Amino acid sequence: MQAKRELLISKAWIQAILVVGYAAFFSSGYSPTARIPTNHQIPSNVLSSTGELLFTGQDVLAGQQVFLKNGLMEYGSISGHGAYLGADFSADYLHRAALLSDEHYGGSSDIARQQTVADFKANRYDEASRVLSFSTAQSEAFHKLVDHYQEFFAAPDTRNGLRPSESTLQTSASAVA
């Protein structure tokens, strides 16, 4: 019969490691940063500062269907994780819109940057009417970026994430006209 071999580390260390591991695992689910908000409001209409209809809630829902149909959840990132197969289009839009807003407010000055930051931080959503209003700079950026993304996704291949038949970006206002 073979004799029992002594452990290389003490049993106290093994117990401490197990306790810390269990604590880390179970506390990670209760972290405030680990919780995902579930009450997202989709505005019924998004308007420019002049009252022009930029897009509707139905446009957002149609965009979500394109997203799901084409498996674009594999693209982009959530909390910095992802973007292995393609660009994070939300981050790309926000970055481009911020640069265009800076231009609207006079370029790369600190004042222009502060006004852009204030625009993007401002909550212009009216819960009662379910209407979101964009600033003048955000509205101008939106129109320019619709043109940008129509051209970007119009390539007759799938290198940018969508099949050409799915690239039907247009605003409600231009669809009505």
VMD Tcl script that builds the backbone (N, CA, C; Angstrom):
set m [mol new atoms 531]
animate dup $m
set s [atomselect $m all]
$s set {name element resname resid chain x y z} {
  {N N MET 1 A 0.829 -1.178 0.000}
  {CA C MET 1 A 0.000 0.000 0.000}
  {C C MET 1 A 0.882 1.253 0.000}
  {N N GLN 2 A 0.469 2.219 -0.798}
  {CA C GLN 2 A 1.260 3.429 -0.960}
  {C C GLN 2 A 0.912 4.439 0.137}
  {N N ALA 3 A 1.911 5.136 0.668}
  {CA C ALA 3 A 1.699 6.114 1.737}
  {C C ALA 3 A 1.123 7.401 1.160}
  {N N LYS 4 A 0.307 8.108 1.980}
  {CA C LYS 4 A -0.258 9.395 1.554}
  {C C LYS 4 A 0.843 10.423 1.391}
  {N N ARG 5 A 0.781 11.156 0.327}
  {CA C ARG 5 A 1.773 12.176 0.054}
  {C C ARG 5 A 1.345 13.512 0.644}
  {N N GLU 6 A 2.228 14.273 1.210}
  {CA C GLU 6 A 1.933 15.582 1.795}
  {C C GLU 6 A 1.639 16.588 0.680}
  {N N LEU 7 A 0.701 17.514 0.949}
  {CA C LEU 7 A 0.412 18.590 0.003}
  {C C LEU 7 A 1.565 19.586 -0.026}
  {N N LEU 8 A 1.790 20.168 -1.186}
  {CA C LEU 8 A 2.867 21.151 -1.308}
  {C C LEU 8 A 2.494 22.484 -0.678}
  {N N ILE 9 A 1.183 22.774 -0.597}
  {CA C ILE 9 A 0.736 23.989 0.079}
  {C C ILE 9 A -0.220 23.594 1.184}
  {N N SER 10 A -0.394 24.474 2.119}
  {CA C SER 10 A -1.236 24.136 3.272}
  {C C SER 10 A -2.706 24.102 2.881}
  {N N LYS 11 A -3.494 23.348 3.624}
  {CA C LYS 11 A -4.943 23.265 3.385}
  {C C LYS 11 A -5.612 24.615 3.586}
  {N N ALA 12 A -5.046 25.447 4.429}
  {CA C ALA 12 A -5.597 26.788 4.666}
  {C C ALA 12 A -5.553 27.627 3.389}
  {N N TRP 13 A -4.479 27.510 2.604}
  {CA C TRP 13 A -4.370 28.247 1.343}
  {C C TRP 13 A -5.430 27.766 0.349}
  {N N ILE 14 A -5.641 26.493 0.268}
  {CA C ILE 14 A -6.643 25.953 -0.647}
  {C C ILE 14 A -8.031 26.453 -0.251}
  {N N GLN 15 A -8.320 26.441 1.044}
  {CA C GLN 15 A -9.620 26.933 1.517}
  {C C GLN 15 A -9.773 28.424 1.236}
  {N N ALA 16 A -8.719 29.197 1.444}
  {CA C ALA 16 A -8.777 30.642 1.188}
  {C C ALA 16 A -9.034 30.921 -0.289}
  {N N ILE 17 A -8.378 30.170 -1.161}
  {CA C ILE 17 A -8.562 30.354 -2.606}
  {C C ILE 17 A -9.999 30.014 -2.994}
  {N N LEU 18 A -10.538 28.943 -2.464}
  {CA C LEU 18 A -11.917 28.568 -2.771}
  {C C LEU 18 A -12.910 29.610 -2.272}
  {N N VAL 19 A -12.720 30.123 -1.066}
  {CA C VAL 19 A -13.622 31.145 -0.507}
  {C C VAL 19 A -13.578 32.407 -1.359}
  {N N VAL 20 A -12.385 32.869 -1.731}
  {CA C VAL 20 A -12.252 34.071 -2.559}
  {C C VAL 20 A -12.866 33.834 -3.942}
  {N N GLY 21 A -12.638 32.671 -4.518}
  {CA C GLY 21 A -13.220 32.354 -5.829}
  {C C GLY 21 A -14.737 32.350 -5.804}
  {N N TYR 22 A -15.325 31.697 -4.804}
  {CA C TYR 22 A -16.785 31.698 -4.673}
  {C C TYR 22 A -17.321 33.105 -4.459}
  {N N ALA 23 A -16.669 33.878 -3.611}
  {CA C ALA 23 A -17.117 35.249 -3.336}
  {C C ALA 23 A -17.065 36.095 -4.604}
  {N N ALA 24 A -15.992 35.974 -5.368}
  {CA C ALA 24 A -15.859 36.746 -6.608}
  {C C ALA 24 A -16.932 36.342 -7.613}
  {N N PHE 25 A -17.156 35.044 -7.747}
  {CA C PHE 25 A -18.146 34.562 -8.712}
  {C C PHE 25 A -19.546 35.051 -8.357}
  {N N PHE 26 A -19.957 34.902 -7.124}
  {CA C PHE 26 A -21.317 35.261 -6.746}
  {C C PHE 26 A -21.521 36.764 -6.614}
  {N N SER 27 A -20.484 37.518 -6.276}
  {CA C SER 27 A -20.654 38.971 -6.167}
  {C C SER 27 A -20.650 39.647 -7.530}
  {N N SER 28 A -20.073 39.006 -8.551}
  {CA C SER 28 A -20.038 39.623 -9.879}
  {C C SER 28 A -21.436 39.802 -10.452}
  {N N GLY 29 A -22.353 38.947 -10.114}
  {CA C GLY 29 A -23.730 39.074 -10.596}
  {C C GLY 29 A -24.501 40.189 -9.936}
  {N N TYR 30 A -24.029 40.685 -8.805}
  {CA C TYR 30 A -24.721 41.747 -8.083}
  {C C TYR 30 A -24.071 43.097 -8.259}
  {N N SER 31 A -23.059 43.187 -9.094}
  {CA C SER 31 A -22.383 44.447 -9.342}
  {C C SER 31 A -23.310 45.398 -10.096}
  {N N PRO 32 A -23.368 46.675 -9.699}
  {CA C PRO 32 A -24.239 47.625 -10.422}
  {C C PRO 32 A -23.852 47.764 -11.882}
  {N N THR 33 A -22.559 47.586 -12.208}
  {CA C THR 33 A -22.142 47.707 -13.607}
  {C C THR 33 A -22.513 46.476 -14.416}
  {N N ALA 34 A -22.842 45.376 -13.750}
  {CA C ALA 34 A -23.203 44.152 -14.460}
  {C C ALA 34 A -24.681 44.117 -14.818}
  {N N ARG 35 A -25.458 45.025 -14.289}
  {CA C ARG 35 A -26.892 45.037 -14.570}
  {C C ARG 35 A -27.173 45.748 -15.880}
  {N N ILE 36 A -28.078 45.218 -16.632}
  {CA C ILE 36 A -28.432 45.788 -17.925}
  {C C ILE 36 A -29.808 46.422 -17.799}
  {N N PRO 37 A -29.932 47.707 -18.144}
  {CA C PRO 37 A -31.247 48.336 -18.043}
  {C C PRO 37 A -32.238 47.680 -18.995}
  {N N THR 38 A -33.472 47.543 -18.561}
  {CA C THR 38 A -34.462 46.846 -19.381}
  {C C THR 38 A -35.620 47.740 -19.807}
  {N N ASN 39 A -35.608 48.994 -19.426}
  {CA C ASN 39 A -36.728 49.854 -19.760}
  {C C ASN 39 A -36.344 50.888 -20.821}
  {N N HIS 40 A -35.839 50.417 -21.935}
  {CA C HIS 40 A -35.455 51.320 -23.019}
  {C C HIS 40 A -36.703 51.911 -23.649}
  {N N GLN 41 A -36.678 53.203 -23.814}
  {CA C GLN 41 A -37.777 53.898 -24.463}
  {C C GLN 41 A -37.395 54.182 -25.910}
  {N N ILE 42 A -38.200 53.746 -26.833}
  {CA C ILE 42 A -37.997 54.092 -28.236}
  {C C ILE 42 A -38.921 55.253 -28.523}
  {N N PRO 43 A -38.366 56.393 -28.953}
  {CA C PRO 43 A -39.237 57.544 -29.221}
  {C C PRO 43 A -40.171 57.251 -30.387}
  {N N SER 44 A -41.354 57.847 -30.337}
  {CA C SER 44 A -42.277 57.680 -31.454}
  {C C SER 44 A -41.790 58.490 -32.656}
  {N N ASN 45 A -41.172 59.646 -32.378}
  {CA C ASN 45 A -40.627 60.500 -33.433}
  {C C ASN 45 A -39.347 61.151 -32.938}
  {N N VAL 46 A -38.418 61.368 -33.858}
  {CA C VAL 46 A -37.208 62.139 -33.571}
  {C C VAL 46 A -37.241 63.345 -34.493}
  {N N LEU 47 A -37.203 64.522 -33.875}
  {CA C LEU 47 A -37.357 65.768 -34.617}
  {C C LEU 47 A -36.094 66.607 -34.553}
  {N N SER 48 A -35.890 67.412 -35.589}
  {CA C SER 48 A -34.803 68.387 -35.572}
  {C C SER 48 A -35.231 69.558 -34.691}
  {N N SER 49 A -34.323 70.487 -34.480}
  {CA C SER 49 A -34.649 71.658 -33.665}
  {C C SER 49 A -35.711 72.529 -34.328}
  {N N THR 50 A -35.900 72.365 -35.649}
  {CA C THR 50 A -36.928 73.136 -36.366}
  {C C THR 50 A -38.242 72.375 -36.494}
  {N N GLY 51 A -38.304 71.179 -35.955}
  {CA C GLY 51 A -39.529 70.384 -36.007}
  {C C GLY 51 A -39.609 69.414 -37.175}
  {N N GLU 52 A -38.558 69.348 -37.985}
  {CA C GLU 52 A -38.527 68.412 -39.119}
  {C C GLU 52 A -38.442 66.979 -38.590}
  {N N LEU 53 A -39.225 66.080 -39.162}
  {CA C LEU 53 A -39.182 64.672 -38.783}
  {C C LEU 53 A -37.922 64.038 -39.357}
  {N N LEU 54 A -37.046 63.548 -38.459}
  {CA C LEU 54 A -35.816 62.902 -38.895}
  {C C LEU 54 A -36.035 61.406 -39.081}
  {N N PHE 55 A -36.636 60.754 -38.098}
  {CA C PHE 55 A -37.006 59.348 -38.216}
  {C C PHE 55 A -38.019 59.016 -37.128}
  {N N THR 56 A -38.651 57.860 -37.277}
  {CA C THR 56 A -39.712 57.456 -36.356}
  {C C THR 56 A -39.295 56.225 -35.549}
  {N N GLY 57 A -40.103 55.901 -34.571}
  {CA C GLY 57 A -39.889 54.685 -33.803}
  {C C GLY 57 A -40.003 53.454 -34.688}
  {N N GLN 58 A -40.869 53.514 -35.692}
  {CA C GLN 58 A -41.004 52.391 -36.634}
  {C C GLN 58 A -39.718 52.200 -37.437}
  {N N ASP 59 A -39.034 53.305 -37.751}
  {CA C ASP 59 A -37.743 53.201 -38.435}
  {C C ASP 59 A -36.722 52.489 -37.549}
  {N N VAL 60 A -36.750 52.795 -36.251}
  {CA C VAL 60 A -35.835 52.140 -35.308}
  {C C VAL 60 A -36.124 50.643 -35.257}
  {N N LEU 61 A -37.407 50.287 -35.164}
  {CA C LEU 61 A -37.779 48.870 -35.111}
  {C C LEU 61 A -37.411 48.152 -36.407}
  {N N ALA 62 A -37.584 48.815 -37.540}
  {CA C ALA 62 A -37.184 48.214 -38.825}
  {C C ALA 62 A -35.676 48.011 -38.862}
  {N N GLY 63 A -34.910 48.969 -38.322}
  {CA C GLY 63 A -33.457 48.831 -38.250}
  {C C GLY 63 A -33.051 47.676 -37.354}
  {N N GLN 64 A -33.781 47.488 -36.266}
  {CA C GLN 64 A -33.495 46.356 -35.390}
  {C C GLN 64 A -33.723 45.034 -36.123}
  {N N GLN 65 A -34.735 44.979 -36.960}
  {CA C GLN 65 A -35.005 43.751 -37.716}
  {C C GLN 65 A -33.879 43.463 -38.712}
  {N N VAL 66 A -33.344 44.502 -39.363}
  {CA C VAL 66 A -32.201 44.317 -40.265}
  {C C VAL 66 A -31.012 43.809 -39.463}
  {N N PHE 67 A -30.817 44.396 -38.294}
  {CA C PHE 67 A -29.733 43.990 -37.396}
  {C C PHE 67 A -29.837 42.505 -37.063}
  {N N LEU 68 A -31.025 42.062 -36.675}
  {CA C LEU 68 A -31.224 40.668 -36.286}
  {C C LEU 68 A -31.145 39.728 -37.485}
  {N N LYS 69 A -31.773 40.117 -38.589}
  {CA C LYS 69 A -31.815 39.270 -39.778}
  {C C LYS 69 A -30.417 38.977 -40.325}
  {N N ASN 70 A -29.516 39.957 -40.190}
  {CA C ASN 70 A -28.172 39.825 -40.747}
  {C C ASN 70 A -27.133 39.400 -39.720}
  {N N GLY 71 A -27.565 39.084 -38.518}
  {CA C GLY 71 A -26.631 38.607 -37.498}
  {C C GLY 71 A -25.603 39.635 -37.093}
  {N N LEU 72 A -25.971 40.896 -37.087}
  {CA C LEU 72 A -24.999 41.940 -36.784}
  {C C LEU 72 A -24.644 42.031 -35.308}
  {N N MET 73 A -25.262 41.158 -34.480}
  {CA C MET 73 A -24.855 41.136 -33.079}
  {C C MET 73 A -23.421 40.627 -32.943}
  {N N GLU 74 A -22.909 40.017 -34.002}
  {CA C GLU 74 A -21.525 39.571 -34.015}
  {C C GLU 74 A -20.579 40.721 -34.347}
  {N N TYR 75 A -21.122 41.843 -34.783}
  {CA C TYR 75 A -20.327 43.012 -35.116}
  {C C TYR 75 A -20.359 43.967 -33.931}
  {N N GLY 76 A -19.397 44.872 -33.909}
  {CA C GLY 76 A -19.408 45.908 -32.897}
  {C C GLY 76 A -19.062 45.387 -31.526}
  {N N SER 77 A -19.354 46.191 -30.519}
  {CA C SER 77 A -18.980 45.805 -29.168}
  {C C SER 77 A -20.017 46.253 -28.163}
  {N N ILE 78 A -19.977 45.599 -27.015}
  {CA C ILE 78 A -20.787 45.987 -25.869}
  {C C ILE 78 A -19.810 46.129 -24.713}
  {N N SER 79 A -19.752 47.301 -24.121}
  {CA C SER 79 A -18.822 47.578 -23.020}
  {C C SER 79 A -17.384 47.233 -23.388}
  {N N GLY 80 A -17.017 47.488 -24.642}
  {CA C GLY 80 A -15.646 47.256 -25.069}
  {C C GLY 80 A -15.322 45.836 -25.475}
  {N N HIS 81 A -16.299 44.943 -25.431}
  {CA C HIS 81 A -16.063 43.553 -25.812}
  {C C HIS 81 A -16.710 43.313 -27.166}
  {N N GLY 82 A -15.971 42.793 -28.085}
  {CA C GLY 82 A -16.520 42.502 -29.402}
  {C C GLY 82 A -15.713 43.177 -30.484}
  {N N ALA 83 A -16.373 43.546 -31.571}
  {CA C ALA 83 A -15.763 44.190 -32.738}
  {C C ALA 83 A -14.721 43.293 -33.386}
  {N N TYR 84 A -14.929 41.983 -33.296}
  {CA C TYR 84 A -13.983 41.068 -33.905}
  {C C TYR 84 A -14.221 40.935 -35.405}
  {N N LEU 85 A -15.448 41.103 -35.842}
  {CA C LEU 85 A -15.773 40.893 -37.247}
  {C C LEU 85 A -16.020 42.177 -38.015}
  {N N GLY 86 A -16.228 43.272 -37.337}
  {CA C GLY 86 A -16.526 44.500 -38.044}
  {C C GLY 86 A -16.568 45.678 -37.110}
  {N N ALA 87 A -16.913 46.795 -37.691}
  {CA C ALA 87 A -16.938 48.051 -36.945}
  {C C ALA 87 A -18.095 48.082 -35.953}
  {N N ASP 88 A -17.936 48.850 -34.895}
  {CA C ASP 88 A -19.010 49.134 -33.950}
  {C C ASP 88 A -19.723 50.358 -34.525}
  {N N PHE 89 A -20.835 50.128 -35.209}
  {CA C PHE 89 A -21.494 51.208 -35.934}
  {C C PHE 89 A -22.083 52.267 -35.017}
  {N N SER 90 A -22.484 51.910 -33.815}
  {CA C SER 90 A -22.974 52.918 -32.870}
  {C C SER 90 A -21.845 53.869 -32.490}
  {N N ALA 91 A -20.694 53.302 -32.157}
  {CA C ALA 91 A -19.543 54.136 -31.797}
  {C C ALA 91 A -19.090 54.962 -33.000}
  {N N ASP 92 A -19.115 54.364 -34.183}
  {CA C ASP 92 A -18.722 55.078 -35.392}
  {C C ASP 92 A -19.650 56.267 -35.636}
  {N N TYR 93 A -20.958 56.037 -35.522}
  {CA C TYR 93 A -21.922 57.130 -35.718}
  {C C TYR 93 A -21.691 58.237 -34.696}
  {N N LEU 94 A -21.575 57.869 -33.426}
  {CA C LEU 94 A -21.399 58.878 -32.382}
  {C C LEU 94 A -20.117 59.676 -32.583}
  {N N HIS 95 A -19.044 58.998 -32.972}
  {CA C HIS 95 A -17.780 59.685 -33.209}
  {C C HIS 95 A -17.911 60.671 -34.375}
  {N N ARG 96 A -18.463 60.191 -35.478}
  {CA C ARG 96 A -18.622 61.060 -36.649}
  {C C ARG 96 A -19.574 62.217 -36.357}
  {N N ALA 97 A -20.674 61.942 -35.638}
  {CA C ALA 97 A -21.629 63.001 -35.302}
  {C C ALA 97 A -20.978 64.046 -34.399}
  {N N ALA 98 A -20.142 63.617 -33.474}
  {CA C ALA 98 A -19.448 64.566 -32.596}
  {C C ALA 98 A -18.478 65.435 -33.392}
  {N N LEU 99 A -17.750 64.841 -34.338}
  {CA C LEU 99 A -16.830 65.629 -35.159}
  {C C LEU 99 A -17.591 66.643 -36.012}
  {N N LEU 100 A -18.716 66.226 -36.582}
  {CA C LEU 100 A -19.529 67.147 -37.381}
  {C C LEU 100 A -20.148 68.239 -36.511}
  {N N SER 101 A -20.518 67.902 -35.290}
  {CA C SER 101 A -21.049 68.913 -34.365}
  {C C SER 101 A -19.971 69.916 -33.987}
  {N N ASP 102 A -18.756 69.424 -33.767}
  {CA C ASP 102 A -17.638 70.337 -33.507}
  {C C ASP 102 A -17.486 71.329 -34.654}
  {N N GLU 103 A -17.538 70.817 -35.884}
  {CA C GLU 103 A -17.442 71.694 -37.064}
  {C C GLU 103 A -18.555 72.734 -37.047}
  {N N HIS 104 A -19.774 72.301 -36.725}
  {CA C HIS 104 A -20.915 73.220 -36.683}
  {C C HIS 104 A -20.665 74.363 -35.703}
  {N N TYR 105 A -20.029 74.055 -34.581}
  {CA C TYR 105 A -19.791 75.063 -33.552}
  {C C TYR 105 A -18.469 75.796 -33.715}
  {N N GLY 106 A -17.787 75.589 -34.824}
  {CA C GLY 106 A -16.613 76.398 -35.103}
  {C C GLY 106 A -15.294 75.668 -35.138}
  {N N GLY 107 A -15.296 74.361 -35.165}
  {CA C GLY 107 A -14.040 73.644 -35.317}
  {C C GLY 107 A -13.538 73.000 -34.055}
  {N N SER 108 A -12.224 72.975 -33.915}
  {CA C SER 108 A -11.605 72.207 -32.839}
  {C C SER 108 A -11.301 73.026 -31.590}
  {N N SER 109 A -11.984 74.131 -31.400}
  {CA C SER 109 A -11.745 74.942 -30.205}
  {C C SER 109 A -12.370 74.287 -28.976}
  {N N ASP 110 A -11.922 74.715 -27.815}
  {CA C ASP 110 A -12.482 74.184 -26.576}
  {C C ASP 110 A -13.957 74.539 -26.436}
  {N N ILE 111 A -14.334 75.724 -26.911}
  {CA C ILE 111 A -15.741 76.148 -26.820}
  {C C ILE 111 A -16.616 75.247 -27.682}
  {N N ALA 112 A -16.153 74.945 -28.895}
  {CA C ALA 112 A -16.906 74.050 -29.787}
  {C C ALA 112 A -17.027 72.670 -29.165}
  {N N ARG 113 A -15.944 72.180 -28.591}
  {CA C ARG 113 A -15.953 70.857 -27.967}
  {C C ARG 113 A -16.909 70.833 -26.773}
  {N N GLN 114 A -16.897 71.881 -25.949}
  {CA C GLN 114 A -17.790 71.946 -24.788}
  {C C GLN 114 A -19.254 71.991 -25.214}
  {N N GLN 115 A -19.560 72.723 -26.284}
  {CA C GLN 115 A -20.937 72.789 -26.767}
  {C C GLN 115 A -21.383 71.442 -27.326}
  {N N THR 116 A -20.481 70.752 -28.013}
  {CA C THR 116 A -20.786 69.419 -28.534}
  {C C THR 116 A -21.066 68.454 -27.392}
  {N N VAL 117 A -20.223 68.488 -26.375}
  {CA C VAL 117 A -20.423 67.614 -25.214}
  {C C VAL 117 A -21.757 67.931 -24.544}
  {N N ALA 118 A -22.066 69.203 -24.399}
  {CA C ALA 118 A -23.344 69.601 -23.788}
  {C C ALA 118 A -24.521 69.099 -24.621}
  {N N ASP 119 A -24.411 69.200 -25.955}
  {CA C ASP 119 A -25.466 68.703 -26.845}
  {C C ASP 119 A -25.709 67.210 -26.638}
  {N N PHE 120 A -24.631 66.450 -26.579}
  {CA C PHE 120 A -24.768 64.995 -26.489}
  {C C PHE 120 A -25.187 64.527 -25.100}
  {N N LYS 121 A -24.922 65.334 -24.090}
  {CA C LYS 121 A -25.331 64.975 -22.733}
  {C C LYS 121 A -26.763 65.387 -22.429}
  {N N ALA 122 A -27.261 66.373 -23.140}
  {CA C ALA 122 A -28.604 66.900 -22.865}
  {C C ALA 122 A -29.668 65.840 -23.142}
  {N N ASN 123 A -30.593 65.712 -22.233}
  {CA C ASN 123 A -31.721 64.792 -22.409}
  {C C ASN 123 A -32.874 65.576 -23.024}
  {N N ARG 124 A -33.104 65.378 -24.300}
  {CA C ARG 124 A -34.162 66.093 -25.013}
  {C C ARG 124 A -35.360 65.179 -25.306}
  {N N TYR 125 A -35.486 64.127 -24.525}
  {CA C TYR 125 A -36.588 63.196 -24.709}
  {C C TYR 125 A -37.750 63.611 -23.824}
  {N N ASP 126 A -38.932 63.797 -24.429}
  {CA C ASP 126 A -40.144 64.127 -23.690}
  {C C ASP 126 A -40.953 62.847 -23.508}
  {N N GLU 127 A -40.981 62.344 -22.272}
  {CA C GLU 127 A -41.666 61.072 -22.001}
  {C C GLU 127 A -43.154 61.143 -22.299}
  {N N ALA 128 A -43.766 62.280 -22.043}
  {CA C ALA 128 A -45.220 62.400 -22.243}
  {C C ALA 128 A -45.593 62.234 -23.715}
  {N N SER 129 A -44.848 62.886 -24.603}
  {CA C SER 129 A -45.168 62.817 -26.033}
  {C C SER 129 A -44.346 61.751 -26.754}
  {N N ARG 130 A -43.350 61.182 -26.061}
  {CA C ARG 130 A -42.428 60.194 -26.637}
  {C C ARG 130 A -41.699 60.755 -27.859}
  {N N VAL 131 A -41.323 62.050 -27.780}
  {CA C VAL 131 A -40.610 62.723 -28.866}
  {C C VAL 131 A -39.200 63.073 -28.386}
  {N N LEU 132 A -38.227 62.754 -29.225}
  {CA C LEU 132 A -36.840 63.128 -28.973}
  {C C LEU 132 A -36.484 64.243 -29.936}
  {N N SER 133 A -35.883 65.302 -29.422}
  {CA C SER 133 A -35.477 66.427 -30.260}
  {C C SER 133 A -33.969 66.487 -30.347}
  {N N PHE 134 A -33.461 66.665 -31.554}
  {CA C PHE 134 A -32.032 66.842 -31.768}
  {C C PHE 134 A -31.729 68.336 -31.793}
  {N N SER 135 A -30.503 68.697 -31.435}
  {CA C SER 135 A -30.054 70.083 -31.590}
  {C C SER 135 A -29.826 70.344 -33.079}
  {N N THR 136 A -29.595 71.600 -33.418}
  {CA C THR 136 A -29.333 71.938 -34.819}
  {C C THR 136 A -28.086 71.208 -35.321}
  {N N ALA 137 A -27.033 71.181 -34.510}
  {CA C ALA 137 A -25.792 70.503 -34.909}
  {C C ALA 137 A -26.018 69.000 -35.067}
  {N N GLN 138 A -26.773 68.396 -34.164}
  {CA C GLN 138 A -27.045 66.969 -34.267}
  {C C GLN 138 A -27.896 66.660 -35.496}
  {N N SER 139 A -28.840 67.528 -35.817}
  {CA C SER 139 A -29.685 67.337 -37.001}
  {C C SER 139 A -28.859 67.399 -38.280}
  {N N GLU 140 A -27.973 68.392 -38.362}
  {CA C GLU 140 A -27.109 68.510 -39.539}
  {C C GLU 140 A -26.206 67.280 -39.660}
  {N N ALA 141 A -25.662 66.844 -38.542}
  {CA C ALA 141 A -24.797 65.659 -38.549}
  {C C ALA 141 A -25.584 64.431 -38.996}
  {N N PHE 142 A -26.813 64.298 -38.517}
  {CA C PHE 142 A -27.644 63.158 -38.900}
  {C C PHE 142 A -27.834 63.108 -40.412}
  {N N HIS 143 A -28.175 64.241 -41.034}
  {CA C HIS 143 A -28.397 64.270 -42.489}
  {C C HIS 143 A -27.118 63.890 -43.242}
  {N N LYS 144 A -25.982 64.409 -42.802}
  {CA C LYS 144 A -24.716 64.085 -43.467}
  {C C LYS 144 A -24.369 62.612 -43.287}
  {N N LEU 145 A -24.671 62.072 -42.120}
  {CA C LEU 145 A -24.306 60.680 -41.854}
  {C C LEU 145 A -25.241 59.691 -42.542}
  {N N VAL 146 A -26.482 60.074 -42.790}
  {CA C VAL 146 A -27.354 59.208 -43.593}
  {C C VAL 146 A -26.730 59.038 -44.975}
  {N N ASP 147 A -26.277 60.148 -45.559}
  {CA C ASP 147 A -25.610 60.072 -46.869}
  {C C ASP 147 A -24.340 59.220 -46.780}
  {N N HIS 148 A -23.571 59.429 -45.725}
  {CA C HIS 148 A -22.320 58.659 -45.554}
  {C C HIS 148 A -22.604 57.156 -45.494}
  {N N TYR 149 A -23.571 56.761 -44.671}
  {CA C TYR 149 A -23.836 55.329 -44.507}
  {C C TYR 149 A -24.516 54.718 -45.728}
  {N N GLN 150 A -25.301 55.497 -46.472}
  {CA C GLN 150 A -25.859 54.970 -47.722}
  {C C GLN 150 A -24.734 54.623 -48.683}
  {N N GLU 151 A -23.756 55.500 -48.772}
  {CA C GLU 151 A -22.608 55.238 -49.648}
  {C C GLU 151 A -21.760 54.081 -49.100}
  {N N PHE 152 A -21.543 54.058 -47.801}
  {CA C PHE 152 A -20.719 53.039 -47.155}
  {C C PHE 152 A -21.284 51.642 -47.385}
  {N N PHE 153 A -22.601 51.479 -47.216}
  {CA C PHE 153 A -23.206 50.158 -47.336}
  {C C PHE 153 A -23.634 49.818 -48.761}
  {N N ALA 154 A -23.465 50.756 -49.698}
  {CA C ALA 154 A -23.894 50.504 -51.074}
  {C C ALA 154 A -22.918 49.617 -51.845}
  {N N ALA 155 A -21.742 49.344 -51.277}
  {CA C ALA 155 A -20.767 48.486 -51.957}
  {C C ALA 155 A -21.415 47.126 -52.236}
  {N N PRO 156 A -21.240 46.591 -53.454}
  {CA C PRO 156 A -21.911 45.340 -53.821}
  {C C PRO 156 A -21.232 44.085 -53.250}
  {N N ASP 157 A -20.866 44.137 -52.003}
  {CA C ASP 157 A -20.295 42.968 -51.329}
  {C C ASP 157 A -20.684 43.032 -49.853}
  {N N THR 158 A -20.174 42.130 -49.076}
  {CA C THR 158 A -20.557 42.081 -47.662}
  {C C THR 158 A -19.435 42.527 -46.734}
  {N N ARG 159 A -18.409 43.175 -47.247}
  {CA C ARG 159 A -17.277 43.520 -46.384}
  {C C ARG 159 A -17.641 44.535 -45.308}
  {N N ASN 160 A -18.726 45.284 -45.467}
  {CA C ASN 160 A -19.122 46.262 -44.458}
  {C C ASN 160 A -20.248 45.767 -43.566}
  {N N GLY 161 A -20.593 44.510 -43.632}
  {CA C GLY 161 A -21.526 43.946 -42.672}
  {C C GLY 161 A -22.915 43.652 -43.176}
  {N N LEU 162 A -23.374 44.291 -44.224}
  {CA C LEU 162 A -24.728 44.061 -44.725}
  {C C LEU 162 A -24.690 43.619 -46.178}
  {N N ARG 163 A -25.634 42.786 -46.529}
  {CA C ARG 163 A -25.808 42.461 -47.948}
  {C C ARG 163 A -26.389 43.697 -48.635}
  {N N PRO 164 A -26.032 43.925 -49.894}
  {CA C PRO 164 A -26.523 45.120 -50.587}
  {C C PRO 164 A -28.043 45.254 -50.569}
  {N N SER 165 A -28.780 44.158 -50.616}
  {CA C SER 165 A -30.235 44.238 -50.628}
  {C C SER 165 A -30.799 44.755 -49.310}
  {N N GLU 166 A -30.007 44.712 -48.234}
  {CA C GLU 166 A -30.466 45.185 -46.930}
  {C C GLU 166 A -30.131 46.639 -46.694}
  {N N SER 167 A -29.352 47.249 -47.557}
  {CA C SER 167 A -28.904 48.618 -47.373}
  {C C SER 167 A -29.939 49.584 -47.920}
  {N N THR 168 A -30.966 49.850 -47.144}
  {CA C THR 168 A -32.029 50.748 -47.577}
  {C C THR 168 A -32.182 51.889 -46.588}
  {N N LEU 169 A -31.079 52.524 -46.225}
  {CA C LEU 169 A -31.124 53.629 -45.275}
  {C C LEU 169 A -31.817 54.827 -45.903}
  {N N GLN 170 A -32.782 55.359 -45.216}
  {CA C GLN 170 A -33.388 56.614 -45.617}
  {C C GLN 170 A -34.187 57.145 -44.446}
  {N N THR 171 A -34.320 58.440 -44.424}
  {CA C THR 171 A -35.075 59.036 -43.342}
  {C C THR 171 A -36.552 59.024 -43.703}
  {N N SER 172 A -37.386 59.148 -42.693}
  {CA C SER 172 A -38.825 59.191 -42.933}
  {C C SER 172 A -39.187 60.394 -43.784}
  {N N ALA 173 A -38.514 61.520 -43.514}
  {CA C ALA 173 A -38.826 62.727 -44.266}
  {C C ALA 173 A -38.515 62.552 -45.741}
  {N N SER 174 A -37.366 61.902 -46.068}
  {CA C SER 174 A -37.029 61.715 -47.470}
  {C C SER 174 A -37.890 60.618 -48.103}
  {N N ALA 175 A -38.373 59.668 -47.291}
  {CA C ALA 175 A -39.231 58.608 -47.813}
  {C C ALA 175 A -40.610 59.167 -48.190}
  {N N VAL 176 A -41.037 60.184 -47.456}
  {CA C VAL 176 A -42.344 60.792 -47.724}
  {C C VAL 176 A -42.280 61.680 -48.945}
  {N N ALA 177 A -41.136 62.360 -49.132}
  {CA C ALA 177 A -41.004 63.339 -50.224}
  {C C ALA 177 A -41.005 62.683 -51.582}
}
mol reanalyze $m
mol bondsrecalc $m
mol representation Tube
mol addrep $m
